[in-house]
Amino acid sequence: MPGMDLLIERHRQLAEQFAHGHMTMPPRLGVIILTCVDPRVTLDQILGLEPGDAFVLRNVGGRVTPDVEDDLAMIWFLMELASEPDIPALELAIIHHTNCGMEKMADARVQERIVAAQGLDPQSVAQRAIAAQEQSIGDDLQRLADSPKIPDELVVSGYVYDVTSGKLRQVAEPQSIVRLRD
């Protein structure tokens, strides 16, 4: 059975027991998670995430890109609307992982090859490259701090998930964007 057919069959079985129709959009835990598309990064298993707990953003490498900045600005705006007149209380957790495919992109020759082969924007490829996990998270936090789209009140933190041991390690303490901007 092809993969998508199997997933549709699983969906049919799960839909019979669906019990989440009552949930509202604001995440129960006030968390936004940005992580990689890698299928080994299963947030329900890593964090015990349940439906309605958090917003989840994924891209190749789990990096802060212009699209992520836009997504965060829209999420913040929607949460402002939902919590008026209060300011939303949201934390963004960036979770990178070991043995990420984007580590290969740290090699300039590999970047040149993918740009030539796929016609990708060289800046976009370079921005997603991961030379060192902690440094890439630091770069992403700085990118958020430098973005005029990101509100001062957003709290950010960073973690590295080890795909071999299954352990999550904090590499950036939670702090508001305004503190990063100072």
C-alpha positions in Angstrom: 0.0 0.0 0.0 1.5 3.4 -1.0 2.4 5.7 2.0 -0.4 8.2 1.6 -3.0 5.5 1.2 -1.9 4.1 4.5 -2.0 7.5 6.2 -5.6 8.1 4.9 -6.6 4.7 6.2 -5.1 5.6 9.6 -6.9 9.0 9.4 -10.3 7.3 8.9 -9.8 5.2 12.0 -8.6 8.2 14.1 -11.5 10.4 12.8 -14.0 7.9 14.3 -12.6 8.8 17.8 -12.0 12.5 17.2 -12.6 14.5 20.4 -10.9 17.8 19.7 -13.6 19.8 18.0 -14.1 22.0 21.1 -10.6 23.4 21.1 -9.9 27.1 20.4 -7.0 28.5 18.4 -4.9 30.0 21.2 -2.5 27.3 22.3 -3.1 26.0 25.8 0.5 26.3 26.8 1.2 29.7 25.1 4.1 28.2 23.1 5.2 28.4 19.6 7.8 25.8 18.5 10.0 26.3 15.5 11.8 23.1 14.4 13.0 21.1 11.5 11.0 19.1 9.0 13.1 16.0 9.9 10.8 13.1 10.6 12.9 12.1 13.6 11.9 15.3 15.4 8.5 14.1 16.7 7.3 16.8 19.1 4.6 14.6 20.6 7.2 12.1 21.7 10.0 14.6 22.6 7.8 17.0 24.5 4.6 15.1 25.2 2.8 17.6 23.0 -0.9 17.1 22.8 -3.4 18.6 20.4 -4.0 22.3 21.3 -0.8 22.7 23.3 1.3 24.8 20.9 1.7 26.3 17.5 4.3 24.4 15.5 6.3 25.9 12.7 8.6 23.7 10.6 11.0 24.3 7.8 14.2 22.7 6.5 16.7 23.2 9.4 14.2 24.8 11.7 15.7 28.2 11.0 14.4 31.7 11.3 13.7 32.9 7.8 11.7 35.9 6.4 8.7 33.5 6.1 9.1 32.6 9.8 9.3 36.2 10.8 6.0 36.8 8.9 4.4 33.8 10.4 5.3 35.0 13.9 4.0 38.5 13.2 0.7 37.0 12.1 0.4 34.7 15.0 1.2 37.5 17.4 -1.5 39.7 15.7 -4.1 36.9 15.9 -3.3 36.3 19.6 -3.6 40.1 20.3 -7.1 39.9 18.7 -8.0 36.9 20.8 -6.7 38.3 24.1 -7.7 42.0 23.8 -7.1 44.2 25.7 -4.2 42.1 27.2 -0.8 41.5 25.6 -0.3 37.9 24.5 1.9 35.8 26.6 3.8 33.6 24.1 7.1 31.9 24.1 8.9 30.8 21.0 11.1 27.7 21.5 13.6 27.1 18.7 14.5 23.4 18.6 17.4 22.4 16.3 18.7 18.8 16.2 21.8 16.8 15.8 22.7 15.2 12.6 20.6 17.7 10.6 20.9 17.6 6.8 21.4 21.3 6.8 24.8 20.7 8.5 26.0 19.7 5.0 25.0 23.1 3.7 27.7 24.7 5.9 30.2 23.6 3.2 30.3 26.3 0.6 30.9 23.7 -2.2 27.7 21.9 -1.2 25.9 25.3 -1.2 27.2 26.0 -4.7 26.1 22.6 -5.9 22.5 22.9 -4.6 22.1 26.5 -5.9 23.3 25.3 -9.4 21.3 22.1 -9.4 18.0 23.4 -8.0 18.1 27.1 -8.9 17.8 28.2 -5.2 18.6 31.6 -3.9 22.2 31.5 -2.6 21.3 33.7 0.4 18.4 31.5 1.4 20.6 28.4 1.3 23.4 30.1 3.3 20.9 31.4 5.9 19.6 27.8 6.5 23.1 26.2 6.8 24.0 24.9 10.2 27.7 24.9 11.1 27.2 24.4 14.8 23.8 23.9 16.6 24.3 26.4 19.4 25.7 29.1 17.0 22.8 28.6 14.6 20.3 29.1 17.5 22.2 32.2 18.6 22.1 33.5 15.0 18.3 32.8 14.8 17.7 34.6 18.1 19.7 37.6 16.8 17.7 37.5 13.5 14.5 37.8 15.6 15.9 40.6 17.7 16.9 42.5 14.5 13.5 42.1 13.0 11.0 45.0 13.3 8.2 42.5 12.8 8.8 40.7 16.1 7.2 42.2 19.2 9.3 43.1 22.2 7.1 41.0 24.5 7.8 37.7 22.7 9.8 35.4 24.9 12.4 33.2 23.1 14.5 30.2 24.0 16.6 27.7 22.2 17.2 23.9 22.5 19.1 21.1 20.7 17.5 17.7 20.4 19.9 14.8 20.2 18.4 12.3 17.7 20.7 9.5 19.0 20.0 9.8 22.7 16.5 11.4 22.5 17.6 14.1 25.0 16.7 17.8 24.7 19.3 20.3 25.9 18.6 24.0 26.6 21.2 26.3 24.9 19.4 29.6 25.3 17.5 30.6 28.4 14.1 32.1 28.0 14.2 35.9 27.5 12.1 38.6 25.9 13.1 40.0 22.6 13.5 43.4 24.1 16.3 42.0 26.3 18.0 40.7 23.2 17.7 44.1 21.5 19.4 45.8 24.4 
